[in-house]
Amino acid sequence: TIKLLKFTEDAPQIFLRSLEAHLKPTVEYLRGLGVNRLGLVIERAPTLLGRSLDKLKSRIADLQGLGVKRFHRVIETAPAVLYIDIRPVVVYLQSLEVTRLGLVIERSPGLLTLSLEDNLKPKVAYLRGLGVKRFHRVIEITPSIFTLNLEHLKGTGAYFQGLGVTRLGRVIEGAPNILGLSLEGNLKPTVAYLQGLGVTRLGHVIDTAPQIIGLSLEQHLKPTVAYLQTLGIDHLDRFIETFPTVLSYNIEGRLKPAVALLARIRWDTIVLPEEFSRLLILNLRAVELIVETAEAMNRPVRSVREAKRVYSAIDRRAKRRVGRTLSGWLRDAPDEASRLTVEAEIRQLIRDYLDRVSTKPAVPPATHPPRERHRSANVP
């Protein structure tokens, strides 16, 4: 009853509309767009039913022109988008070089309902003061941070600066979602955990790998650290400070395969941090192809350094051949048959390279004429 009374107070003009000529066609049109939670939509924006159907269709056409496809998500999340003036915000976002507007609107429809002068511009000015330059990237990845309170953003920014983060603008560009994290519920517990491991250069860690600060402490960071500890890595705290990206990798999908590949290359199970980090930055499947092909040619790879040298050579050849990196070539294969074809071509590149290297004549050591012994002037 209370909701109905509020509804009648907010949009009394609806009761003047014809049920058959206006209300039912509007409801059916919204349903046709995939809007299922009509009751919630009307509660949030009762004036919506007072709009003419032609104006609603015109606004949908505007959104479609911006690249929006999931209209039901936009309407159910921010129904006011259908009747307020969204042009100032759209123009402003375009001035920040945001090109994927449809995706941005679908991810955070409420962005279009914000005040330009009282909300968006002050937030952009604050982030610009922190060093953020690529606003299009920040907005396209995590548009919802602009719906947060400005004081929240300032508090989070000050916290990172207090940890010694020196490139905060680049950190935000790399992982904008961290601005939306709770200080007490997310950031401080994660920082305390890393400090408990002996990590002291937290500013450097966040500058280098900002994404790890946004990972789940219980579901990701703790299990990852526990796995790394089973590898017997000496001074894990130093390893994390030197190569913090290791904490972002998936155990089953990345770390365990890298350890298995490392053991295959070195013929032992000792995990040396320097070799481990060097291997992790490469495409592991490409390294496997190198190791397998070299073994088949009876020229086994016996160090990560050697594997990386071959990898770099094949990567250059892949760029010349298909215009993509070795990793991109493997990743972009659309199906299993294409992947097998790509791998066969890569194996051939590896064979050709190893054959060429093995037949290349060795450079003889430099020879120098014997040095003439200098005799002292008073020696007869």
Order of alpha helices (4+ residues) and beta strands (2+ residues): alpha-alpha-alpha-alpha-alpha-alpha-alpha-alpha-alpha-alpha-alpha-alpha-alpha-alpha-alpha-alpha-alpha-alpha-alpha-alpha-alpha
